[in-house]
Amino acid sequence: MNQDISYLQRLNRPEGPVDVVLDTDTYNEIEDQYALAYLIKSEEKLHLKKAIVSPGDMDMNYQVLKCMGRSGA
C-alpha cells in the first residue's frame, strides 16, 4: 500500500523546472529542432541537462561523405 502512495505522489505536478535530456536526430526532420528551441526558450519550466544528437540516417550520411571524398573508404 505504501508503494502505491509513492507512485501516486509522482503524478503530482512538479514544483519547479523539470530536468530534461533530449535525445534527437535534428538532421532528419524539423520537429526535433522545434523541440530544442522550445526547451531553450522555456527555462522557467524546463531545465535542459543534456542534448544527445545523432546524425540521423547513417547510410545517407555515409553516401554524402563518400561523394565529398571524406568517408575514409
ZADO-935622 format. One line per 10 residues: number of its first residue (from 1); for each residue x, z, y negated of N, C-alpha, C, CB. Coordinates in nm, 2 decimals, always signed. Glycine has a CB too. Layout:
ZADO-935622
NUM> X,Z,Y,X,Z,Y,X,Z,Y,X,Z,Y; ...
end
This chain:
ZADO-935622
1> +0.08,+0.00,+0.12,+0.00,+0.00,+0.00,+0.09,+0.00,-0.13,-0.09,+0.12,+0.00; +0.19,+0.08,-0.13,+0.28,+0.08,-0.25,+0.35,-0.05,-0.27,+0.39,+0.19,-0.23; +0.38,-0.12,-0.16,+0.44,-0.25,-0.18,+0.34,-0.35,-0.24,+0.48,-0.31,-0.04; +0.21,-0.34,-0.21,+0.11,-0.43,-0.27,+0.10,-0.40,-0.42,-0.03,-0.40,-0.21; +0.11,-0.28,-0.47,+0.11,-0.24,-0.61,+0.23,-0.31,-0.68,+0.11,-0.09,-0.63; +0.35,-0.31,-0.61,+0.47,-0.37,-0.67,+0.45,-0.52,-0.69,+0.59,-0.34,-0.58; +0.39,-0.58,-0.60,+0.36,-0.73,-0.61,+0.26,-0.75,-0.72,+0.31,-0.78,-0.48; +0.16,-0.67,-0.74,+0.06,-0.69,-0.84,+0.13,-0.67,-0.98,-0.06,-0.60,-0.82; +0.22,-0.57,-0.99,+0.28,-0.55,-1.12,+0.37,-0.67,-1.16,+0.37,-0.42,-1.11; +0.42,-0.74,-1.07,+0.50,-0.86,-1.10,+0.41,-0.97,-1.17,+0.57,-0.92,-0.98
11> +0.28,-0.96,-1.15,+0.19,-1.06,-1.21,+0.16,-1.04,-1.35,+0.06,-1.07,-1.13; +0.20,-0.92,-1.40,+0.18,-0.89,-1.54,+0.26,-0.98,-1.63,+0.21,-0.74,-1.57; +0.21,-1.01,-1.75,+0.28,-1.09,-1.85,+0.41,-1.02,-1.89,+0.19,-1.12,-1.97; +0.52,-1.09,-1.90,+0.65,-1.02,-1.94,+0.64,-0.97,-2.08,+0.76,-1.12,-1.92; +0.71,-0.87,-2.11,+0.71,-0.81,-2.25,+0.80,-0.89,-2.35,+0.77,-0.67,-2.24; +0.90,-0.95,-2.30,+0.99,-1.02,-2.40,+1.02,-1.16,-2.34,+1.12,-0.95,-2.42; +1.13,-1.22,-2.39,+1.17,-1.35,-2.34,+1.20,-1.35,-2.19,+1.29,-1.40,-2.41; +1.16,-1.46,-2.12,+1.18,-1.47,-1.98,+1.31,-1.55,-1.96,+1.06,-1.55,-1.91; +1.40,-1.50,-1.87,+1.52,-1.57,-1.83,+1.48,-1.70,-1.75,+1.62,-1.48,-1.75; +1.54,-1.81,-1.78,+1.51,-1.94,-1.71,+1.64,-2.01,-1.67,+1.43,-2.03,-1.81
21> +1.64,-2.06,-1.55,+1.75,-2.15,-1.51,+1.68,-2.29,-1.49,+1.82,-2.10,-1.38; +1.73,-2.39,-1.56,+1.67,-2.52,-1.55,+1.76,-2.61,-1.46,+1.66,-2.59,-1.69; +1.70,-2.66,-1.35,+1.77,-2.75,-1.26,+1.71,-2.88,-1.28,+1.76,-2.70,-1.11; +1.79,-2.98,-1.33,+1.73,-3.10,-1.38,+1.81,-3.22,-1.35,+1.71,-3.09,-1.53; +1.75,-3.34,-1.35,+1.82,-3.47,-1.34,+1.78,-3.55,-1.46,+1.77,-3.54,-1.20; +1.83,-3.50,-1.57,+1.79,-3.56,-1.70,+1.82,-3.71,-1.72,+1.86,-3.48,-1.81; +1.90,-3.76,-1.63,+1.93,-3.91,-1.64,+1.81,-3.99,-1.61,+2.05,-3.94,-1.55; +1.73,-3.95,-1.51,+1.63,-4.04,-1.45,+1.51,-4.06,-1.53,+1.59,-3.98,-1.32; +1.44,-3.95,-1.58,+1.32,-3.96,-1.65,+1.31,-3.87,-1.77,+1.20,-3.93,-1.55; +1.22,-3.90,-1.86,+1.22,-3.83,-1.99,+1.16,-3.69,-1.98,+1.13,-3.91,-2.08
31> +1.08,-3.65,-1.88,+1.02,-3.52,-1.88,+1.12,-3.41,-1.87,+0.92,-3.51,-1.76; +1.23,-3.43,-1.81,+1.33,-3.32,-1.80,+1.40,-3.30,-1.94,+1.44,-3.36,-1.70; +1.41,-3.41,-2.01,+1.47,-3.39,-2.15,+1.37,-3.32,-2.24,+1.50,-3.53,-2.21; +1.24,-3.35,-2.22,+1.14,-3.27,-2.29,+1.14,-3.12,-2.26,+1.00,-3.33,-2.27; +1.16,-3.09,-2.13,+1.17,-2.95,-2.08,+1.29,-2.88,-2.14,+1.17,-2.95,-1.93; +1.40,-2.95,-2.14,+1.52,-2.89,-2.20,+1.50,-2.86,-2.35,+1.64,-2.98,-2.18; +1.44,-2.96,-2.42,+1.42,-2.94,-2.57,+1.32,-2.83,-2.59,+1.36,-3.07,-2.63; +1.22,-2.82,-2.51,+1.12,-2.71,-2.52,+1.19,-2.57,-2.50,+1.00,-2.73,-2.42; +1.27,-2.57,-2.40,+1.34,-2.44,-2.37,+1.43,-2.40,-2.49,+1.43,-2.45,-2.24; +1.50,-2.50,-2.54,+1.59,-2.47,-2.65,+1.52,-2.42,-2.78,+1.68,-2.59,-2.69
41> +1.40,-2.48,-2.80,+1.32,-2.45,-2.92,+1.23,-2.33,-2.90,+1.24,-2.57,-2.96; +1.22,-2.27,-2.78,+1.13,-2.16,-2.75,+1.20,-2.03,-2.72,+1.04,-2.20,-2.64; +1.31,-2.01,-2.80,+1.39,-1.89,-2.77,+1.32,-1.76,-2.79,+1.52,-1.89,-2.85; +1.21,-1.76,-2.86,+1.13,-1.63,-2.87,+1.06,-1.60,-2.74,+1.04,-1.64,-2.99; +1.03,-1.70,-2.66,+0.96,-1.68,-2.53,+1.05,-1.70,-2.41,+0.85,-1.78,-2.53; +1.15,-1.79,-2.42,+1.23,-1.82,-2.30,+1.38,-1.81,-2.34,+1.20,-1.97,-2.26; +1.45,-1.76,-2.24,+1.60,-1.74,-2.26,+1.67,-1.83,-2.16,+1.64,-1.59,-2.25; +1.72,-1.94,-2.21,+1.79,-2.03,-2.12,+1.92,-1.97,-2.07,+1.81,-2.17,-2.18; +1.93,-1.93,-1.95,+2.05,-1.87,-1.89,+2.15,-1.98,-1.85,+2.02,-1.78,-1.77; +2.10,-2.09,-1.79,+2.19,-2.19,-1.74,+2.11,-2.32,-1.72,+2.25,-2.15,-1.60
51> +2.17,-2.43,-1.74,+2.11,-2.56,-1.71,+2.20,-2.63,-1.61,+2.10,-2.65,-1.84; +2.15,-2.66,-1.50,+2.22,-2.73,-1.39,+2.17,-2.88,-1.40,+2.19,-2.67,-1.25; +2.27,-2.97,-1.42,+2.23,-3.11,-1.44,+2.29,-3.19,-1.33,+2.28,-3.16,-1.58; +2.21,-3.27,-1.26,+2.26,-3.36,-1.16,+2.24,-3.50,-1.22,+2.18,-3.35,-1.03; +2.33,-3.59,-1.17,+2.33,-3.73,-1.23,+2.21,-3.81,-1.19,+2.45,-3.79,-1.19; +2.12,-3.76,-1.10,+2.00,-3.84,-1.06,+2.03,-3.92,-0.94,+1.96,-3.93,-1.18; +2.01,-4.05,-0.95,+2.03,-4.14,-0.84,+2.17,-4.17,-0.82,+1.95,-4.28,-0.87; +2.23,-4.11,-0.71,+2.37,-4.12,-0.69,+2.41,-4.26,-0.65,+2.41,-4.02,-0.58; +2.33,-4.33,-0.58,+2.36,-4.47,-0.54,+2.37,-4.56,-0.66,+2.26,-4.52,-0.44; +2.27,-4.54,-0.75,+2.27,-4.62,-0.87,+2.39,-4.59,-0.96,+2.14,-4.60,-0.95
61> +2.43,-4.46,-0.97,+2.54,-4.42,-1.05,+2.67,-4.48,-0.99,+2.56,-4.27,-1.05; +2.68,-4.48,-0.86,+2.80,-4.54,-0.79,+2.81,-4.69,-0.83,+2.79,-4.52,-0.64; +2.69,-4.76,-0.82,+2.69,-4.91,-0.85,+2.73,-4.94,-0.99,+2.55,-4.96,-0.82; +2.69,-4.85,-1.09,+2.73,-4.87,-1.23,+2.88,-4.85,-1.24,+2.65,-4.77,-1.32; +2.93,-4.74,-1.18,+3.07,-4.71,-1.19,+3.15,-4.82,-1.12,+3.10,-4.58,-1.13; +3.10,-4.88,-1.01,+3.17,-4.99,-0.94,+3.18,-5.11,-1.03,+3.10,-5.02,-0.81; +3.07,-5.14,-1.10,+3.07,-5.26,-1.19,+3.17,-5.23,-1.31,+2.93,-5.28,-1.25; +3.19,-5.11,-1.35,+3.28,-5.08,-1.46,+3.42,-5.06,-1.41,+3.24,-4.95,-1.53; +3.45,-5.07,-1.27,+3.58,-5.06,-1.22,+3.62,-4.91,-1.21,+3.67,-5.14,-1.29; +3.53,-4.82,-1.21,+3.57,-4.67,-1.21,+3.52,-4.60,-1.09,+3.52,-4.61,-1.34
71> +3.48,-4.66,-0.99,+3.42,-4.59,-0.87,+3.52,-4.53,-0.78,+3.34,-4.69,-0.79; +3.65,-4.57,-0.79,+3.75,-4.52,-0.70,+3.75,-4.59,-0.57,+3.73,-4.37,-0.68; +3.66,-4.69,-0.55,+3.66,-4.76,-0.42,+3.72,-4.90,-0.44,+3.51,-4.78,-0.38
end
